[in-house]
């Protein structure tokens, strides 16, 4: 019976690793695409919403730094929480008009954003698992 519990834990940790790598790498690609780019459009949206334009640089934190931490499994819960906040900003500023829509192929209008948001939220709740640089019991993992 003990070996069944141990193998269940190994599967759980492997599932956490797959989730971390999937969310981390897919969001990281969005961040890489913004490197060296012009963030004026993000600053403009923030200004229109009455928020400081300097928050636009938070995109680099949410789409570069946090995903790298997720992939490595260091400060995993904090990094995932940063991604949750980043996705709430993205949905609120850019994608609100798409919430009640479907694409021509039947996908939800904010399907990708919702996947990133709820995937990161799952990581906040589950933690990194033992297949991480921070370890299963590491600080903020």
C-alpha positions as CSV (number, residue, x, y, z in Angstrom):
1,X,0.0,0.0,0.0
2,X,2.8,2.4,0.8
3,X,4.3,2.0,-2.7
4,X,1.0,3.0,-4.2
5,X,1.0,6.2,-2.2
6,X,4.6,6.9,-3.2
7,X,3.9,6.3,-6.9
8,X,0.8,8.6,-6.6
9,X,3.1,11.3,-5.2
10,X,5.6,10.8,-8.0
11,X,2.7,11.1,-10.6
12,X,1.4,14.2,-8.8
13,X,4.9,15.8,-8.9
14,X,5.3,14.9,-12.6
15,X,1.9,16.5,-13.3
16,X,3.0,19.7,-11.5
17,X,6.2,19.7,-13.7
18,X,4.1,19.3,-16.9
19,X,1.8,22.1,-15.8
20,X,4.7,24.5,-14.8
21,X,6.6,23.8,-18.1
22,X,3.5,24.3,-20.2
23,X,2.3,27.5,-18.7
24,X,5.8,28.9,-18.2
25,X,7.1,28.2,-21.7
26,X,3.9,29.4,-23.5
27,X,3.8,32.7,-21.6
28,X,7.5,33.1,-22.0
29,X,7.1,33.1,-25.8
30,X,4.7,36.1,-25.4
31,X,7.4,37.9,-23.4
32,X,10.1,37.2,-25.8
33,X,8.0,38.6,-28.6
34,X,7.7,41.9,-26.6
35,X,11.5,42.2,-26.0
36,X,12.9,45.2,-27.6
37,X,9.4,46.1,-28.8
38,X,7.5,49.2,-28.2
39,X,5.3,49.1,-25.1
40,X,3.6,52.4,-25.9
41,X,0.3,50.6,-26.8
42,X,0.3,49.0,-23.3
43,X,1.1,52.4,-21.7
44,X,-1.7,54.0,-23.6
45,X,-4.2,51.4,-22.4
46,X,-3.1,51.8,-18.8
47,X,-3.4,55.6,-19.1
48,X,-6.9,55.3,-20.5
49,X,-7.8,53.1,-17.5
50,X,-6.4,55.7,-15.2
51,X,-3.4,53.7,-14.2
52,X,0.3,54.8,-14.3
53,X,1.9,54.2,-17.7
54,X,5.0,52.8,-16.0
55,X,3.0,49.7,-15.1
56,X,3.6,48.7,-18.8
57,X,7.0,47.4,-17.7
58,X,5.2,44.9,-15.5
59,X,4.7,42.9,-18.7
60,X,8.3,41.9,-18.6
61,X,7.9,40.7,-15.0
62,X,4.8,38.8,-15.9
63,X,5.9,37.4,-19.2
64,X,9.6,36.9,-18.8
65,X,10.8,36.8,-15.2
66,X,7.8,34.9,-13.7
67,X,7.7,32.2,-16.5
68,X,11.4,31.6,-16.1
69,X,10.9,31.1,-12.4
70,X,8.0,28.7,-13.1
71,X,10.1,26.6,-15.5
72,X,13.0,26.4,-13.0
73,X,10.6,25.8,-10.1
74,X,12.0,28.6,-7.9
75,X,9.6,30.9,-6.0
76,X,7.0,29.0,-7.9
77,X,3.9,30.2,-6.1
78,X,5.0,33.8,-6.2
79,X,5.8,33.6,-9.9
80,X,2.5,32.0,-10.6
81,X,0.7,34.7,-8.7
82,X,2.5,37.3,-10.7
83,X,1.2,35.6,-13.9
84,X,-2.4,35.5,-12.5
85,X,-2.2,39.3,-11.9
86,X,-0.6,39.8,-15.3
87,X,-3.5,37.8,-17.0
88,X,-6.1,39.8,-15.0
89,X,-4.6,43.0,-16.4
90,X,-4.5,41.6,-19.9
91,X,-8.1,40.4,-19.8
92,X,-9.3,43.6,-18.2
93,X,-7.4,46.0,-20.5
94,X,-7.4,44.1,-23.8
95,X,-9.8,41.2,-23.9
96,X,-12.9,42.3,-22.0
97,X,-14.9,42.6,-25.2
98,X,-14.1,39.0,-26.1
99,X,-15.3,37.3,-22.9
100,X,-18.8,36.5,-24.3
101,X,-17.6,35.6,-27.8
102,X,-16.7,32.5,-29.7
103,X,-14.3,32.4,-32.6
104,X,-15.3,31.0,-36.0
105,X,-14.0,27.6,-35.0
106,X,-16.0,27.6,-31.7
107,X,-13.2,28.6,-29.3
108,X,-13.9,30.9,-26.4
109,X,-12.8,34.5,-27.3
110,X,-10.4,34.5,-24.3
111,X,-9.5,30.8,-24.4
112,X,-5.7,31.4,-24.3
113,X,-5.9,34.0,-21.6
114,X,-8.2,31.8,-19.5
115,X,-5.8,28.9,-19.9
116,X,-2.9,31.0,-18.7
117,X,-4.9,32.5,-15.8
118,X,-6.4,29.3,-14.5
119,X,-3.2,27.3,-15.1
120,X,-1.2,29.8,-13.1
121,X,-3.9,29.8,-10.4
122,X,-3.6,26.0,-10.2
123,X,0.2,26.3,-9.8
124,X,-0.4,28.8,-6.9
125,X,-2.5,26.2,-5.2
126,X,-0.4,23.1,-6.0
127,X,3.1,24.4,-5.8
128,X,6.2,23.3,-7.7
129,X,6.5,19.7,-6.6
130,X,9.8,17.9,-6.1
131,X,10.9,18.2,-9.7
132,X,12.1,21.7,-9.3
133,X,15.2,23.6,-8.4
134,X,13.5,25.0,-5.3
135,X,12.3,21.5,-4.2
136,X,8.9,20.5,-3.0
137,X,9.4,22.1,0.3
138,X,11.4,25.1,-0.8
139,X,10.5,28.6,0.2
140,X,7.4,29.7,-1.7
141,X,7.4,26.5,-3.7
